[in-house]
Amino acid sequence: QVQLVESGGGLAQAGGSLRLACVASGRTFSNNNMGWFRQAPGKEREFVAGIYWTGGRTYYADSVKGRFTISRDSAKNTVYLQMNSLKPEDTAIYYCAASTSSSRLQVGQVGSWGQGTQVTVSS
């Protein structure tokens, strides 16, 4: 089992930036993929960004490409999400996720979830 703890959410103005962090503990060696999802009120949880733990290859949802950057620090078992040029539609609870699957992150394949951190972007 992997435990995930997020930090870094908060309030930002449109055009501003926030950085999220997710620290993993437990059976971290079993993860192939880590990343971020988000869920806005009344909407389904959606994929945001993912990173392959080995090699560090990244992939993004079209809605955040060019604005968000995912990275990892293997020594600290930590994944980051740098969010720039924030928009009001980025407002959501952001969840860290880990998966043992070798495929890209999907909700149904996530084995471990963090507790979520609120991101609010004002216009």
C-alpha positions as CSV (number, residue, x, y, z in Angstrom):
1,Q,0.0,0.0,0.0
2,V,1.2,3.5,-0.9
3,Q,0.3,6.6,1.2
4,L,0.1,9.9,-0.5
5,V,0.1,13.3,1.2
6,E,-0.5,16.5,-0.9
7,S,0.3,20.1,0.0
8,G,0.5,23.4,-1.7
9,G,-3.1,24.2,-2.6
10,G,-4.7,27.6,-2.0
11,L,-6.1,30.7,-3.5
12,A,-4.6,32.4,-6.6
13,Q,-5.7,35.1,-9.0
14,A,-6.2,34.3,-12.7
15,G,-2.8,34.4,-14.4
16,G,-1.0,33.4,-11.2
17,S,0.8,30.3,-10.1
18,L,0.7,27.6,-7.5
19,R,2.9,24.6,-6.8
20,L,1.5,21.3,-5.5
21,A,3.6,18.6,-3.9
22,C,2.8,15.0,-3.1
23,V,4.9,12.8,-0.9
24,A,4.7,9.1,-1.2
25,S,5.5,6.6,1.5
26,G,5.0,2.8,1.9
27,R,5.4,0.5,-1.0
28,T,6.7,3.2,-3.4
29,F,8.9,0.8,-5.4
30,S,5.7,-0.7,-6.9
31,N,4.6,2.5,-8.6
32,N,5.1,2.8,-12.3
33,N,3.1,6.0,-12.6
34,M,2.2,8.9,-10.5
35,G,0.3,12.0,-11.3
36,W,-2.6,14.4,-10.6
37,F,-6.3,14.4,-11.1
38,R,-8.8,17.1,-10.2
39,Q,-12.5,17.3,-9.4
40,A,-14.6,20.4,-9.6
41,P,-18.0,20.6,-7.9
42,G,-20.6,18.7,-9.8
43,K,-18.1,17.2,-12.2
44,E,-16.3,13.9,-12.6
45,R,-12.7,13.5,-11.5
46,E,-10.5,14.1,-14.5
47,F,-6.9,13.4,-15.3
48,V,-4.5,16.4,-15.3
49,A,-0.9,15.2,-15.6
50,G,1.2,12.0,-15.2
51,I,4.8,11.0,-14.9
52,Y,6.5,7.6,-15.3
53,W,8.6,7.0,-12.3
54,T,11.3,5.3,-14.3
55,G,12.6,7.6,-17.0
56,G,10.5,10.6,-16.0
57,R,8.4,10.8,-19.2
58,T,5.5,13.1,-18.7
59,Y,2.0,13.5,-20.3
60,Y,-0.8,16.0,-19.8
61,A,-4.4,16.7,-20.4
62,D,-4.9,19.0,-23.3
63,S,-6.5,21.6,-21.0
64,V,-3.3,22.2,-19.1
65,K,-0.6,21.6,-21.7
66,G,1.8,24.5,-21.8
67,R,0.6,25.8,-18.4
68,F,1.3,23.0,-16.0
69,T,4.5,21.0,-15.4
70,I,4.8,17.8,-13.5
71,S,8.1,16.7,-12.1
72,R,9.5,14.2,-9.6
73,D,12.3,14.0,-7.0
74,S,13.0,10.3,-6.7
75,A,15.2,10.7,-3.7
76,K,12.3,12.3,-1.8
77,N,9.6,10.2,-3.3
78,T,7.8,13.4,-4.2
79,V,5.9,14.5,-7.2
80,Y,5.3,18.2,-8.0
81,L,2.7,20.0,-10.1
82,Q,3.8,23.5,-11.1
83,M,0.7,25.4,-12.3
84,N,1.2,28.6,-14.2
85,S,-1.2,30.9,-16.0
86,L,-4.0,29.7,-13.8
87,K,-7.6,30.1,-15.0
88,P,-10.8,30.2,-13.0
89,E,-11.8,26.9,-14.6
90,D,-8.7,25.3,-12.9
91,T,-10.6,25.6,-9.6
92,A,-11.0,22.1,-8.2
93,I,-9.8,19.7,-5.6
94,Y,-6.5,18.2,-6.8
95,Y,-5.7,14.6,-6.0
96,C,-2.4,12.9,-6.2
97,A,-2.5,9.4,-7.6
98,A,-0.2,6.4,-7.9
99,S,-0.6,3.3,-10.1
100,T,1.3,0.1,-10.7
101,S,0.0,0.0,-14.3
102,S,2.4,0.6,-17.1
103,S,-0.3,2.4,-19.0
104,R,-1.2,6.1,-18.7
105,L,-3.0,7.1,-15.6
106,Q,-6.8,6.5,-15.6
107,V,-9.2,6.8,-12.8
108,G,-10.1,3.1,-12.8
109,Q,-6.4,2.1,-12.6
110,V,-5.3,4.3,-9.7
111,G,-4.3,2.2,-6.7
112,S,-3.7,4.9,-4.2
113,W,-5.2,8.4,-3.8
114,G,-4.2,11.3,-1.7
115,Q,-6.7,13.2,0.5
116,G,-6.9,16.1,-2.0
117,T,-6.0,19.8,-1.8
118,Q,-8.2,22.7,-2.8
119,V,-7.1,25.0,-5.6
120,T,-9.2,28.1,-6.1
121,V,-8.6,30.6,-8.9
122,S,-10.3,34.0,-8.8
123,S,-11.0,36.0,-11.9
